[in-house]
Amino acid sequence: HKAFSTCLTHPAVVSLFVSTGTFAYLKPLSISSPSLDLSVSLLYSVVPPALNPLIYSLRNQELK
Protein backbone atom coordinates (compact mmCIF):
# COMPACT_ATOMS: atom_id res chain seq x y z
CA HIS A 1 0.00 0.00 0.00
CA LYS A 2 2.85 2.41 0.79
CA ALA A 3 4.56 1.74 -2.53
CA PHE A 4 1.32 2.40 -4.41
CA SER A 5 0.75 5.73 -2.65
CA THR A 6 4.36 6.72 -3.29
CA CYS A 7 4.29 5.86 -6.98
CA LEU A 8 0.82 7.30 -7.58
CA THR A 9 2.06 10.87 -7.19
CA HIS A 10 4.43 10.63 -10.15
CA PRO A 11 1.70 9.82 -12.72
CA ALA A 12 -0.44 12.55 -11.16
CA VAL A 13 2.26 15.15 -11.77
CA VAL A 14 2.98 13.88 -15.28
CA SER A 15 -0.71 13.87 -16.21
CA LEU A 16 -1.04 17.42 -14.88
CA PHE A 17 1.78 18.62 -17.16
CA VAL A 18 0.51 16.65 -20.14
CA SER A 19 -3.09 17.83 -19.80
CA THR A 20 -2.19 21.51 -19.53
CA GLY A 21 0.28 21.20 -22.40
CA THR A 22 -2.27 19.38 -24.54
CA PHE A 23 -4.83 22.08 -23.90
CA ALA A 24 -2.30 24.77 -24.79
CA TYR A 25 -1.33 23.23 -28.12
CA LEU A 26 -4.63 21.74 -29.28
CA LYS A 27 -6.95 24.68 -28.74
CA PRO A 28 -8.78 25.68 -31.94
CA LEU A 29 -7.23 28.47 -33.96
CA SER A 30 -10.65 30.06 -34.44
CA ILE A 31 -10.76 31.11 -30.78
CA SER A 32 -7.17 32.32 -30.70
CA SER A 33 -6.61 35.77 -29.27
CA PRO A 34 -3.66 37.38 -27.49
CA SER A 35 -5.46 37.45 -24.14
CA LEU A 36 -6.44 33.78 -24.44
CA ASP A 37 -2.89 32.86 -25.41
CA LEU A 38 -1.60 34.71 -22.35
CA SER A 39 -4.07 33.00 -20.04
CA VAL A 40 -3.24 29.56 -21.46
CA SER A 41 0.48 30.17 -21.08
CA LEU A 42 -0.06 31.29 -17.49
CA LEU A 43 -2.16 28.19 -16.88
CA TYR A 44 0.60 26.00 -18.29
CA SER A 45 3.41 27.67 -16.35
CA VAL A 46 1.74 28.40 -13.00
CA VAL A 47 -0.80 25.67 -12.23
CA PRO A 48 1.42 22.53 -12.37
CA PRO A 49 4.20 23.96 -10.17
CA ALA A 50 1.60 25.32 -7.76
CA LEU A 51 -0.08 21.92 -7.41
CA ASN A 52 3.16 19.93 -7.05
CA PRO A 53 3.58 20.69 -3.32
CA LEU A 54 -0.03 19.70 -2.69
CA ILE A 55 0.36 16.40 -4.53
CA TYR A 56 3.62 15.52 -2.80
CA SER A 57 2.32 16.54 0.62
CA LEU A 58 -0.54 14.08 0.14
CA ARG A 59 2.05 11.41 -0.56
CA ASN A 60 3.98 12.28 2.59
CA GLN A 61 0.82 12.15 4.72
CA GLU A 62 0.00 8.68 3.41
CA LEU A 63 3.48 7.42 4.30
CA LYS A 64 3.24 8.44 7.95
C-alpha positions as CSV (number, residue, x, y, z in Angstrom):
1,H,0.0,0.0,0.0
2,K,2.8,2.4,0.8
3,A,4.6,1.7,-2.5
4,F,1.3,2.4,-4.4
5,S,0.7,5.7,-2.6
6,T,4.4,6.7,-3.3
7,C,4.3,5.9,-7.0
8,L,0.8,7.3,-7.6
9,T,2.1,10.9,-7.2
10,H,4.4,10.6,-10.1
11,P,1.7,9.8,-12.7
12,A,-0.4,12.5,-11.2
13,V,2.3,15.2,-11.8
14,V,3.0,13.9,-15.3
15,S,-0.7,13.9,-16.2
16,L,-1.0,17.4,-14.9
17,F,1.8,18.6,-17.2
18,V,0.5,16.6,-20.1
19,S,-3.1,17.8,-19.8
20,T,-2.2,21.5,-19.5
21,G,0.3,21.2,-22.4
22,T,-2.3,19.4,-24.5
23,F,-4.8,22.1,-23.9
24,A,-2.3,24.8,-24.8
25,Y,-1.3,23.2,-28.1
26,L,-4.6,21.7,-29.3
27,K,-7.0,24.7,-28.7
28,P,-8.8,25.7,-31.9
29,L,-7.2,28.5,-34.0
30,S,-10.7,30.1,-34.4
31,I,-10.8,31.1,-30.8
32,S,-7.2,32.3,-30.7
33,S,-6.6,35.8,-29.3
34,P,-3.7,37.4,-27.5
35,S,-5.5,37.5,-24.1
36,L,-6.4,33.8,-24.4
37,D,-2.9,32.9,-25.4
38,L,-1.6,34.7,-22.3
39,S,-4.1,33.0,-20.0
40,V,-3.2,29.6,-21.5
41,S,0.5,30.2,-21.1
42,L,-0.1,31.3,-17.5
43,L,-2.2,28.2,-16.9
44,Y,0.6,26.0,-18.3
45,S,3.4,27.7,-16.4
46,V,1.7,28.4,-13.0
47,V,-0.8,25.7,-12.2
48,P,1.4,22.5,-12.4
49,P,4.2,24.0,-10.2
50,A,1.6,25.3,-7.8
51,L,-0.1,21.9,-7.4
52,N,3.2,19.9,-7.0
53,P,3.6,20.7,-3.3
54,L,0.0,19.7,-2.7
55,I,0.4,16.4,-4.5
56,Y,3.6,15.5,-2.8
57,S,2.3,16.5,0.6
58,L,-0.5,14.1,0.1
59,R,2.0,11.4,-0.6
60,N,4.0,12.3,2.6
61,Q,0.8,12.1,4.7
62,E,0.0,8.7,3.4
63,L,3.5,7.4,4.3
64,K,3.2,8.4,8.0
